[in-house]
Amino acid sequence: MKILFIHQNFPGQFKHLAPALAAAGHECTALTLKVKEQSTWRGVRVIPYALPERRAQQVHPWLIDLDTKVTRGEACWRAARALADEGYAPDLILAHHGWGESMFLRDLWPGARMALYCELYHQAGYPHLDFDPEFASEEPEVQPLRIRLKNLGNHLHFPVAEAGLSPTEFQADTFPPEFRNRITVCHDGIDTSWSAPKPDVKVTLKGHAPFTRDTEVITFINRNLEPYRGYHVFMRALPDLLRARPDARVIIIGGDETSYGSAPPKGRTWKQIFREEVADRMMPDDWRRVHFLGRIPHEDFTRILQLSRVHVYLTYPFVLSWSLMEAMSCGAAIVASDTAPVREVITDGETGLLVDFFDRQTLVRRVSELLDDEEARARLGAAARKSMIEKYDLETICLPRQMAWVNEIMETPLVT
């Protein structure tokens, strides 16, 4: 079977599925903006393409998102047409459609089946919108109108897709009923053999003696440090947390860009803004116990999770981070926000501790109590890892389900 993957940052969420399908004997090809030269990655032929240069034009602000998606969709269609001119025709298109690249591909190959990676359907109501009053919309009555237009990319894909895949029930349930019943819920999978406890782990940070499991380490990790992932809440709790734990070291991992939500003021980063906000409550010795590592290689990232005594994870009601589940797989004791996507994987008191997203005092108290209770940390960490192995293990649970999903799509009648 010929399978075409579409992902602007390939492999992205297909990093396990694509090579598994190639290893199973399927002819796998990927179109992506990520690379500059054609290559082969784990049996997948990876073909680059680029976005065209465009002159600035007047576009209504509510239509900027759709304009960007159409631009990407056209560029991907032109790259796909070049393949078609060579005689290529896929049997199945597996696409992350969130950026619009796959918008016109069924026009080119009407006989191909299409399945979508359904990351999120934007909801206009609370708590999906204006969950955090500090960053509430200036014109709340306008936001449902803007959000409706933001979903146009979804609605342009639904009529030409046979099926969808979402990693969590929370994410799948954001989609409207007419497409929700075509979505299979299956996580991308956690490599629990890699993300596993390591009692003898050792991490050396520049200018410091090696950290081991005897070091009281608190971790906080996001792709980017921003309000959607509770960075502002954690930083505002940090001075009190350091006072409560005079021997603790706090390791913060994450970039300075904006993945979700509004961008910070021009020339600034959320990291800077909230560091400066708490500066008058921090002593020089306090800062020496806080380590901002930025973005680091996955191997180093895993060693930090293996080192962690307590891992803090905060998020708006939004897409769930892989980092939380990898921390659970490493056996870390978790203190996390009591928000819907988190409740899907953590049961309070069983596989972690949950706190109100905005309650900094309770966050500090529960982290401190957990650091004082070795037995509770061991119990919660072991239960968290067990849940990852039983429900989200890559090799035994998620990848077999995804492979079966692909086979089911090929037995699904083409949409017309």
C-alpha positions as CSV (number, residue, x, y, z in Angstrom):
1,M,0.0,0.0,0.0
2,K,1.2,3.5,-0.8
3,I,0.9,5.9,2.2
4,L,1.5,9.6,2.0
5,F,2.2,11.5,5.3
6,I,1.5,15.2,5.5
7,H,3.0,17.1,8.4
8,Q,4.6,20.5,8.4
9,N,7.1,19.3,11.0
10,F,7.4,15.6,10.0
11,P,7.5,13.1,11.6
12,G,5.8,15.0,14.5
13,Q,3.0,12.8,15.9
14,F,3.8,10.2,13.2
15,K,7.3,9.5,14.5
16,H,6.4,5.9,15.6
17,L,3.6,5.1,13.1
18,A,5.3,6.1,9.9
19,P,8.4,3.8,10.4
20,A,6.3,1.0,11.7
21,L,4.2,1.1,8.5
22,A,7.3,1.2,6.4
23,A,8.8,-1.8,8.3
24,A,5.5,-3.6,7.6
25,G,6.2,-3.3,3.9
26,H,4.2,-0.3,2.9
27,E,5.6,2.3,0.6
28,C,5.7,5.4,2.8
29,T,6.3,9.0,1.6
30,A,6.2,12.2,3.5
31,L,5.8,15.8,2.3
32,T,7.1,18.4,4.8
33,L,8.3,21.9,5.2
34,K,10.8,20.8,7.8
35,V,13.7,19.7,5.6
36,K,15.6,21.2,2.7
37,E,16.8,18.1,0.9
38,Q,15.1,14.8,-0.1
39,S,16.1,12.0,2.2
40,T,15.1,8.6,3.6
41,W,14.2,8.4,7.3
42,R,13.6,5.0,8.8
43,G,12.2,3.6,5.5
44,V,10.1,6.7,4.7
45,R,10.9,8.8,1.6
46,V,10.9,12.4,2.9
47,I,10.3,15.1,0.2
48,P,10.7,18.8,1.0
49,Y,8.8,21.7,-0.3
50,A,8.7,25.4,0.5
51,L,6.2,28.2,1.0
52,P,6.1,30.8,-1.7
53,E,7.0,34.4,-1.1
54,R,3.9,36.6,-0.9
55,R,3.4,40.3,-1.1
56,A,1.8,41.9,1.9
57,Q,-2.0,42.3,1.4
58,Q,-4.9,43.5,3.4
59,V,-6.7,40.7,5.1
60,H,-9.3,40.9,7.8
61,P,-7.6,39.9,11.2
62,W,-10.2,37.1,11.7
63,L,-9.1,35.6,8.3
64,I,-5.4,35.6,8.8
65,D,-5.5,32.1,10.1
66,L,-7.4,30.8,7.1
67,D,-5.2,32.8,4.7
68,T,-2.1,31.1,6.2
69,K,-3.7,27.7,5.9
70,V,-4.7,28.3,2.2
71,T,-1.1,29.4,1.4
72,R,0.2,26.2,3.0
73,G,-2.5,24.1,1.3
74,E,-1.6,25.5,-2.1
75,A,2.1,24.9,-1.6
76,C,1.6,21.3,-0.5
77,W,-0.8,20.7,-3.4
78,R,1.8,21.9,-5.9
79,A,4.4,19.6,-4.4
80,A,1.9,16.8,-4.5
81,R,1.0,17.6,-8.1
82,A,4.7,17.2,-9.0
83,L,4.6,13.7,-7.5
84,A,1.4,12.9,-9.4
85,D,3.0,14.0,-12.6
86,E,5.6,11.3,-12.0
87,G,2.8,8.8,-11.7
88,Y,2.6,8.6,-7.9
89,A,-0.9,8.0,-6.4
90,P,-1.3,7.1,-2.7
91,D,-3.9,4.7,-1.5
92,L,-4.0,6.5,1.9
93,I,-3.2,10.1,3.0
94,L,-2.4,10.4,6.7
95,A,-2.3,14.1,7.5
96,H,-2.0,16.4,10.5
97,H,-4.4,19.0,9.0
98,G,-4.0,21.6,11.7
99,W,-1.9,24.0,9.5
100,G,-3.9,23.4,6.3
101,E,-1.4,21.5,4.1
102,S,-3.7,18.7,3.2
103,M,-6.6,20.9,2.3
104,F,-6.6,20.2,-1.5
105,L,-5.1,16.8,-1.8
106,R,-8.3,14.9,-2.3
107,D,-8.9,17.2,-5.3
108,L,-5.7,15.7,-6.7
109,W,-6.3,12.1,-5.7
110,P,-10.0,11.6,-5.3
111,G,-9.5,7.8,-5.1
112,A,-7.3,8.0,-2.1
113,R,-8.6,7.6,1.4
114,M,-7.7,10.4,3.9
115,A,-7.3,10.2,7.7
116,L,-6.7,13.2,9.9
117,Y,-4.7,13.6,13.1
118,C,-7.3,15.6,15.1
119,E,-5.4,17.6,17.6
120,L,-8.1,20.1,18.6
121,Y,-11.3,21.7,17.5
122,H,-11.4,25.3,18.9
123,Q,-14.2,25.8,21.3
124,A,-15.7,29.3,21.9
125,G,-17.1,28.7,25.4
126,Y,-15.6,28.5,28.9
127,P,-13.3,26.9,29.9
128,H,-11.8,26.6,26.5
129,L,-11.9,30.3,26.0
130,D,-11.0,32.9,28.7
131,F,-10.1,30.1,31.2
132,D,-7.5,32.5,32.7
133,P,-9.1,35.9,33.6
134,E,-5.7,37.5,33.6
135,F,-5.5,37.0,29.8
136,A,-9.2,37.4,29.1
137,S,-10.3,38.8,25.7
138,E,-10.8,42.5,25.5
139,E,-14.0,41.9,23.6
140,P,-15.4,38.6,24.8
141,E,-18.5,38.9,22.7
142,V,-16.3,38.9,19.6
143,Q,-14.3,35.8,20.4
144,P,-17.0,33.2,19.4
145,L,-17.1,34.8,15.9
146,R,-13.3,34.7,15.5
147,I,-13.1,31.1,16.8
148,R,-15.8,30.0,14.4
149,L,-13.7,31.2,11.5
150,K,-10.6,29.6,13.1
151,N,-12.3,26.3,12.6
152,L,-12.8,26.7,8.9
153,G,-9.7,24.6,8.2
154,N,-11.3,21.7,10.1
155,H,-14.6,22.0,8.2
156,L,-12.9,22.1,4.9
157,H,-11.2,18.8,5.8
158,F,-14.2,16.9,7.4
159,P,-16.1,16.3,4.1
160,V,-13.1,14.6,2.4
161,A,-11.8,12.5,5.3
162,E,-12.9,9.0,6.1
163,A,-11.5,8.9,9.7
164,G,-9.6,10.8,12.4
165,L,-7.3,10.0,15.2
166,S,-7.0,11.9,18.5
167,P,-4.5,11.1,21.3
168,T,-7.0,11.8,24.2
169,E,-10.7,11.7,24.8
170,F,-10.6,15.4,25.8
171,Q,-9.2,16.4,22.5
172,A,-11.5,14.1,20.5
173,D,-14.5,15.4,22.3
174,T,-13.8,19.0,21.2
175,F,-14.9,18.0,17.7
176,P,-18.5,18.3,16.5
177,P,-20.7,15.2,16.5
178,E,-20.7,14.9,12.7
179,F,-17.0,14.2,12.8
180,R,-16.5,12.9,16.4
181,N,-18.0,9.6,15.5
182,R,-15.3,9.0,12.9
183,I,-12.5,9.7,15.4
184,T,-10.6,6.9,17.1
185,V,-8.9,7.8,20.4
186,C,-5.4,6.4,20.6
187,H,-2.4,8.1,22.1
188,D,0.8,8.4,20.1
189,G,2.4,6.1,22.7
190,I,5.0,6.4,25.5
191,D,8.2,4.4,25.2
192,T,8.1,3.1,28.7
193,S,11.3,1.1,28.3
194,W,13.1,4.4,27.5
195,S,11.2,6.7,29.9
196,A,11.8,4.5,32.9
197,P,13.1,5.0,36.5
198,K,16.9,5.0,36.9
199,P,17.9,5.1,40.6
200,D,21.6,5.7,39.8
201,V,20.9,8.6,37.4
202,K,23.4,11.5,37.6
203,V,23.1,14.9,36.0
204,T,25.8,17.6,36.0
205,L,24.9,21.2,35.3
206,K,27.6,23.7,34.5
207,G,29.1,25.1,37.7
208,H,27.5,22.7,40.0
209,A,28.3,19.4,41.6
210,P,26.5,16.4,40.1
211,F,22.8,16.0,41.0
212,T,21.6,12.5,42.0
213,R,18.5,11.0,43.4
214,D,19.7,12.2,46.8
215,T,19.3,15.8,45.5
216,E,15.9,17.4,46.2
217,V,15.0,18.3,42.6
218,I,11.7,19.9,41.6
219,T,11.1,19.9,37.8
220,F,8.8,22.1,35.6
221,I,8.8,21.4,31.9
222,N,7.0,22.9,28.8
223,R,7.9,23.2,25.2
224,N,7.8,26.9,25.7
225,L,7.5,28.8,29.0
226,E,4.1,30.5,28.6
227,P,0.8,31.1,30.4
228,Y,-1.1,28.3,28.6
229,R,1.2,25.9,30.5
230,G,1.0,27.7,33.8
231,Y,4.5,29.2,33.7
232,H,3.2,32.4,35.3
233,V,1.5,30.4,38.1
234,F,4.7,28.4,38.8
235,M,7.0,31.4,38.8
236,R,4.7,33.3,41.2
237,A,4.8,30.3,43.5
238,L,8.6,29.9,43.2
239,P,9.7,32.3,46.0
240,D,7.5,30.6,48.5
241,L,8.5,27.2,47.3
242,L,12.2,28.0,47.7
243,R,11.6,29.4,51.2
244,A,9.6,26.3,52.2
245,R,12.4,24.0,50.7
246,P,15.8,25.5,51.6
247,D,17.6,22.5,50.1
248,A,15.6,22.2,46.9
249,R,16.9,22.7,43.4
250,V,14.4,23.7,40.7
251,I,15.0,22.7,37.1
252,I,12.9,24.5,34.5
253,I,13.0,23.3,30.9
254,G,11.4,25.2,28.0
255,G,12.0,27.6,25.2
256,D,11.3,31.3,24.9
257,E,8.8,31.2,22.0
258,T,5.0,31.1,22.1
259,S,3.3,27.8,21.2
260,Y,-0.2,28.7,22.3
261,G,-2.2,31.7,23.2
262,S,-1.2,35.3,22.8
263,A,2.4,36.4,22.3
264,P,4.1,38.6,24.9
265,P,4.7,42.3,24.2
266,K,7.1,42.8,21.3
267,G,10.7,42.4,22.2
268,R,9.9,40.5,25.4
269,T,9.4,36.8,26.4
270,W,7.0,35.4,28.9
271,K,10.1,33.9,30.6
272,Q,11.6,37.4,31.1
273,I,8.3,38.9,32.2
274,F,7.5,36.6,35.0
275,R,11.2,36.3,36.1
276,E,11.2,40.0,36.6
277,E,7.8,40.0,38.3
278,V,9.1,37.8,41.2
279,A,12.6,39.3,41.3
280,D,11.9,41.5,44.4
281,R,10.8,38.3,46.3
282,M,14.0,36.4,45.4
283,M,17.4,36.7,47.0
284,P,20.7,36.0,45.0
285,D,21.0,32.6,46.7
286,D,17.5,31.7,45.6
287,W,18.4,32.2,42.0
288,R,21.4,30.0,42.4
289,R,19.0,27.2,43.2
290,V,16.9,27.7,40.0
291,H,18.2,26.3,36.7
292,F,16.7,27.4,33.4
293,L,18.0,24.9,30.8
294,G,16.0,26.1,27.8
295,R,15.4,23.3,25.2
296,I,17.6,20.3,25.6
297,P,18.1,17.0,23.7
298,H,15.6,14.3,24.6
299,E,18.2,12.1,26.2
300,D,19.1,14.9,28.7
301,F,15.4,15.6,29.1
302,T,14.7,12.0,30.2
303,R,17.6,12.1,32.6
304,I,16.1,15.2,34.2
305,L,12.8,13.4,34.6
306,Q,14.5,10.4,36.1
307,L,16.2,12.7,38.6
308,S,13.0,14.5,39.6
309,R,11.6,14.0,43.1
310,V,8.5,16.1,42.3
311,H,7.4,17.1,38.8
312,V,5.0,20.0,38.5
313,Y,2.7,20.2,35.4
314,L,0.1,22.9,34.8
315,T,-2.0,23.5,31.8
316,Y,-5.2,25.2,30.6
317,P,-7.9,22.9,29.3
318,F,-6.0,22.2,26.2
319,V,-3.8,19.6,24.4
320,L,-2.0,17.3,26.9
321,S,1.8,17.4,26.9
322,W,3.9,14.4,26.2
323,S,6.2,15.6,29.0
324,L,3.6,14.8,31.7
325,M,3.2,11.3,30.5
326,E,6.9,10.7,30.1
327,A,7.4,12.0,33.7
328,M,4.8,9.5,34.9
329,S,6.5,6.7,32.9
330,C,9.8,7.6,34.7
331,G,8.0,7.1,38.0
332,A,8.1,10.7,39.1
333,A,5.7,11.9,41.8
334,I,3.4,14.5,40.1
335,V,1.7,17.6,41.3
336,A,-0.5,18.8,38.4
337,S,-3.4,21.2,37.6
338,D,-6.9,19.9,38.2
339,T,-8.0,20.5,34.6
340,A,-9.9,18.2,32.3
341,P,-7.0,16.9,30.1
342,V,-4.9,16.1,33.2
343,R,-7.8,14.3,34.9
344,E,-7.8,11.9,32.0
345,V,-4.4,10.5,33.0
346,I,-4.1,11.4,36.7
347,T,-6.4,10.3,39.5
348,D,-5.9,12.5,42.5
349,G,-4.3,10.6,45.3
350,E,-3.7,7.5,43.2
351,T,-1.4,8.4,40.3
352,G,-0.5,12.0,41.3
353,L,-1.8,15.0,43.2
354,L,-4.1,17.6,41.6
355,V,-4.4,21.3,42.6
356,D,-6.5,24.2,41.3
357,F,-4.6,25.8,38.4
358,F,-4.6,29.2,40.1
359,D,-4.0,28.2,43.7
360,R,-0.4,28.9,44.3
361,Q,-0.5,28.4,48.0
362,T,-1.9,24.9,47.7
363,L,0.6,24.1,45.0
364,V,3.5,25.0,47.3
365,R,1.9,23.1,50.2
366,R,1.3,19.9,48.2
367,V,4.8,19.9,46.6
368,S,6.3,20.4,50.1
369,E,4.2,17.7,51.7
370,L,5.2,15.3,48.9
371,L,8.9,16.1,49.3
372,D,8.6,15.3,53.0
373,D,6.8,11.9,52.4
374,E,9.1,9.4,50.7
375,E,6.5,6.7,51.0
376,A,3.9,8.7,49.2
377,R,6.3,9.7,46.4
378,A,7.2,6.0,45.9
379,R,3.5,5.0,45.9
380,L,2.3,7.7,43.5
381,G,5.3,7.3,41.2
382,A,4.9,3.5,40.9
383,A,1.2,3.8,40.3
384,A,1.8,6.5,37.6
385,R,4.3,4.3,35.8
386,K,2.0,1.3,36.0
387,S,-0.8,3.3,34.4
388,M,1.5,4.4,31.6
389,I,2.5,0.8,30.9
390,E,-1.0,-0.6,31.1
391,K,-2.8,2.2,29.0
392,Y,-0.2,4.1,27.0
393,D,2.8,1.8,26.3
394,L,4.0,2.4,22.7
395,E,4.9,-1.2,21.7
396,T,2.2,-3.2,23.4
397,I,-0.8,-0.8,23.4
398,C,-0.7,2.3,21.2
399,L,1.3,1.3,18.1
400,P,-0.7,-2.0,17.6
401,R,-3.9,0.0,17.9
402,Q,-2.7,2.6,15.4
403,M,-1.7,-0.1,12.9
404,A,-5.1,-1.7,13.3
405,W,-6.7,1.7,12.7
406,V,-4.9,2.1,9.4
407,N,-6.2,-1.3,8.3
408,E,-9.7,-0.3,9.3
409,I,-9.5,2.9,7.2
410,M,-8.7,0.9,4.1
411,E,-11.9,-1.1,4.6
412,T,-14.0,2.1,5.1
413,P,-16.0,3.2,2.1
414,L,-14.7,6.4,0.4
415,V,-16.6,9.5,1.4
416,T,-18.4,11.1,-1.5
